[in-house]
Every structure is written in C-alpha cells, then in structure tokens.
Amino acid sequence: MTLVKYLATRGIQRVVELDNGTSLLRGPWARNTKAWPTYMYFALALISVVLDGVVLLAYLHNIRTANRAAALATSFALAIVFGHVVVWVVGVALYRTEKDKNGISNDLWGWACSQGADRIQASFLEDIDFAKYCNVQVSTDKLPSLLLLLLVC
C-alpha cells in the first residue's frame, strides 16, 4: 500500500512553508528516498505466497499429487519454516540496519512516521495522509515479541 502510494505521488511538487518562514518547492517524500527496503519486503512476501500457492495447487491437482505433496510437506515442513524464518530475519535485519542510517528516516515507511512528514503534511493533505500509512505498519518495538512468537509456533 505504501509502495503504491509512493509510486503515485513521488512526482508531485508543492510549495511548503518552513519553520523559519521561508517557502520551498518539494515533493511529499524524503529527499533521496530509499525504496529498496520496501521492494525487498514485497519480494519476500511474494516468494512466500508463491511457495505456499504451489503446495495448495498440488492439493487441487489430484489425490496422488496431494499425497506426494503431503509426504514432501511433512518431510520438509521444518526446512520450509526454518527457511521462511531465515529469509524474514535477514530481511528485517537489512531493513533495520539501513532504516535510520545517519539519523535520517528516508525509507518509505520511516518517512511516513517522521517529524519531517508531519511538518509538510498540510501541503500534501489532498495527495497523501502520512498518518494513515504510518498506522498500517507494524510497530518496531513489538518486533522482538513477534519474532519470539513466530519461533515458538
């Protein structure tokens, strides 16, 4: 959702009043926005969906295929779960490492929740509601408990 909004609004330019009383023509997103973390998360989610879809399609094909898929799924269930966890942990680690590099939130999700976005919100209100995109994200302070829950399950 955030990526689609970014792609639709990245070319918009508006005059923004700065705190010191001057005006500036700018876009709604951070200068030098890093979109790669969002593309990476999208790719990870897409890979997960494709892998799960293959298993579902095997069950829809016929009983013999379903039995083979069930046997393979049983044999590789732990490997698949472990693989998903590894892929997501690596993705999260990369994202967290780059997210606020040098104290600047210039990734799509970080920017939507930043003070910089709050300061320019009035100028871009008809185009994007940063608070809405900030609220749909998982809070990073809950990340350790989510990972623990995932590992326990």
HELIX and SHEET records of a PDB file:
HELIX    1   1 THR A    2  THR A    9  1                                   8    
HELIX    2   2 TRP A   36  HIS A   61  1                                  26    
HELIX    3   3 ILE A   63  LYS A   99  1                                  37    
HELIX    4   4 LYS A  101  GLY A  103  5                                   3    
HELIX    5   5 LEU A  108  ALA A  112  1                                   5    
HELIX    6   6 GLN A  115  ILE A  120  1                                   6    
HELIX    7   7 GLN A  121  PHE A  124  5                                   4    
HELIX    8   8 PHE A  130  ASN A  135  1                                   6    
HELIX    9   9 THR A  140  LYS A  142  5                                   3    
HELIX   10  10 LEU A  143  VAL A  152  1                                  10    
SHEET    1   A 2 ARG A  14  GLU A  17  0                                        
SHEET    2   A 2 SER A  23  ARG A  26 -1                                        
END                                                                             
